Amino acid sequence: MNKNDGHVDSIPVPEHVDNTQFPDGLRVLAIDDNSVCLRLLEALLIKCRYKVAATTNAIEALEMLRQNKDNFDIVITDVNNLDMDGFSLLDIIGIEMDLPVIMISADDKKSTVMKGIRHGARDYLLKPVRIEEIKNIWQHVVRKSLSDPNKSVHYNRSNR
């Protein structure tokens, strides 16, 4: 990880994962202040052929979204980021960008999960996040686009 900019380098994921069941090209912004967890999440997303921007800094992620909101289809954020909690980030994204957000956390308390849902999270995934869960995040984008006829989905199903 480059300590100055919060970006994380990619790491490989096992080759035995089946990539044929979901669309590729979904544009994901991943946020987790734990660089190891972020690298693992990013690797899973890339393995699923999603296009990933990743950062350990929630405030930086918010600025990325504000400057380039049309360049992302979905956001995945940890609940507990050091610089801004995930619920505050979720609220701001919901108001300013109306992008689907998935929360991730090791916290499996029902109250925390329900807080995420009340704040507008499309899903709440427990760490460690599994490839099976990552494969299905595109469904949240499709559902969002179906509810908003002006929103287009930026993925393709080519290369099958």
C-alpha positions as CSV (number, residue, x, y, z in Angstrom):
1,M,0.0,0.0,0.0
2,N,1.2,3.5,-0.7
3,K,1.0,5.1,2.7
4,N,0.7,8.6,1.2
5,D,-2.4,8.2,-1.0
6,G,-4.4,5.4,0.7
7,H,-4.5,3.3,-2.4
8,V,-3.8,-0.4,-2.2
9,D,-2.0,-2.7,-4.6
10,S,-3.9,-5.8,-6.0
11,I,-3.2,-9.3,-4.8
12,P,-4.0,-12.6,-6.6
13,V,-7.1,-14.7,-6.0
14,P,-7.2,-18.5,-6.7
15,E,-8.0,-19.4,-10.3
16,H,-10.7,-22.0,-9.5
17,V,-13.4,-19.3,-9.1
18,D,-16.1,-19.6,-11.8
19,N,-16.5,-16.2,-13.6
20,T,-19.3,-17.2,-15.9
21,Q,-22.4,-16.4,-13.7
22,F,-22.2,-12.7,-13.5
23,P,-21.6,-9.6,-15.6
24,D,-18.1,-8.1,-15.8
25,G,-17.2,-4.4,-15.9
26,L,-19.2,-3.2,-13.0
27,R,-17.5,-0.2,-11.5
28,V,-16.9,-0.5,-7.8
29,L,-15.5,1.9,-5.2
30,A,-14.2,-0.2,-2.2
31,I,-13.4,1.5,1.1
32,D,-11.8,-0.1,4.2
33,D,-9.3,1.4,6.5
34,N,-7.8,-2.0,7.1
35,S,-5.4,-2.4,4.2
36,V,-5.3,-6.2,4.4
37,C,-9.1,-6.5,4.3
38,L,-9.2,-4.0,1.4
39,R,-6.6,-5.9,-0.6
40,L,-8.6,-9.1,-0.2
41,L,-11.8,-7.4,-1.1
42,E,-10.2,-5.7,-4.1
43,A,-8.8,-9.1,-5.3
44,L,-12.2,-10.8,-5.0
45,L,-13.8,-7.9,-7.0
46,I,-11.2,-8.1,-9.7
47,K,-11.5,-11.9,-9.9
48,C,-15.2,-11.3,-10.6
49,R,-14.1,-9.0,-13.4
50,Y,-15.4,-5.8,-11.8
51,K,-13.5,-2.6,-12.3
52,V,-12.2,-1.5,-8.9
53,A,-11.1,1.7,-7.3
54,A,-9.9,1.1,-3.7
55,T,-9.0,3.4,-0.8
56,T,-8.3,3.1,2.9
57,N,-9.6,6.7,3.4
58,A,-13.4,7.3,3.5
59,I,-13.1,11.1,3.1
60,E,-10.9,10.5,0.0
61,A,-13.5,8.1,-1.3
62,L,-16.2,10.7,-0.8
63,E,-14.2,13.2,-2.8
64,M,-13.6,10.6,-5.6
65,L,-17.4,10.1,-5.7
66,R,-18.2,13.8,-5.7
67,Q,-15.7,14.5,-8.6
68,N,-16.6,11.3,-10.6
69,K,-20.0,10.0,-9.4
70,D,-20.9,8.9,-12.9
71,N,-17.8,6.6,-13.0
72,F,-19.1,4.3,-10.3
73,D,-22.0,1.8,-10.2
74,I,-21.8,0.7,-6.6
75,V,-19.9,1.4,-3.4
76,I,-18.7,-1.1,-0.8
77,T,-17.6,0.3,2.5
78,D,-16.6,-0.9,5.9
79,V,-18.8,0.1,8.8
80,N,-15.9,1.3,10.9
81,N,-13.5,3.5,9.0
82,L,-11.1,5.6,11.0
83,D,-11.7,9.0,9.3
84,M,-15.5,8.7,8.9
85,D,-17.9,5.9,10.0
86,G,-19.6,3.9,7.3
87,F,-23.1,5.1,8.3
88,S,-22.2,8.8,7.8
89,L,-20.6,7.9,4.5
90,L,-23.7,5.9,3.6
91,D,-26.0,8.9,4.4
92,I,-24.0,11.3,2.3
93,I,-23.8,9.0,-0.7
94,G,-27.5,8.4,-0.5
95,I,-28.3,12.1,-0.5
96,E,-25.7,13.4,-3.0
97,M,-25.2,10.5,-5.4
98,D,-28.0,8.0,-4.9
99,L,-25.6,5.0,-5.6
100,P,-26.2,1.6,-4.1
101,V,-24.0,1.0,-1.1
102,I,-23.1,-2.3,0.5
103,M,-21.8,-2.3,4.1
104,I,-19.1,-4.8,5.2
105,S,-18.1,-5.5,8.8
106,A,-17.0,-8.2,11.3
107,D,-19.8,-6.9,13.5
108,D,-22.7,-9.3,13.2
109,K,-24.9,-7.7,15.9
110,K,-28.5,-7.4,14.7
111,S,-28.6,-3.8,15.8
112,T,-25.6,-2.9,13.6
113,V,-27.0,-4.7,10.6
114,M,-30.4,-3.0,11.0
115,K,-28.7,0.4,11.4
116,G,-27.1,-0.2,8.0
117,I,-30.3,-1.1,6.4
118,R,-32.1,1.9,8.0
119,H,-29.5,4.2,6.6
120,G,-30.1,2.8,3.1
121,A,-27.5,0.0,2.7
122,R,-28.5,-2.4,-0.1
123,D,-26.8,-5.3,1.7
124,Y,-24.6,-6.0,4.8
125,L,-21.9,-8.5,4.3
126,L,-19.9,-10.1,7.2
127,K,-16.1,-10.3,7.0
128,P,-14.4,-12.2,5.7
129,V,-16.4,-11.5,2.6
130,R,-16.9,-14.6,0.4
131,I,-16.5,-14.8,-3.4
132,E,-20.1,-16.0,-3.6
133,E,-21.3,-12.8,-2.1
134,I,-19.1,-10.6,-4.3
135,K,-20.4,-12.4,-7.4
136,N,-23.9,-11.2,-6.7
137,I,-23.3,-7.5,-6.0
138,W,-24.2,-6.5,-9.6
139,Q,-27.9,-7.4,-8.7
140,H,-28.1,-4.3,-6.5
141,V,-27.0,-2.1,-9.4
142,V,-29.5,-3.8,-11.8
143,R,-32.3,-3.4,-9.2
144,K,-31.4,0.3,-8.7
145,S,-31.4,0.9,-12.5
146,L,-34.8,-0.8,-12.8
147,S,-36.2,1.6,-10.2
148,D,-34.6,4.6,-11.9
149,P,-35.3,4.7,-15.7
150,N,-32.7,7.5,-16.1
151,K,-29.9,5.4,-14.6
152,S,-27.9,3.2,-17.1
153,V,-26.0,0.2,-16.0
154,H,-22.3,0.2,-17.2
155,Y,-21.4,-3.4,-17.4
156,N,-21.2,-5.9,-20.3
157,R,-21.8,-9.6,-20.7
158,S,-19.3,-10.1,-23.5
159,N,-16.3,-12.4,-23.4
160,R,-18.3,-15.5,-22.3
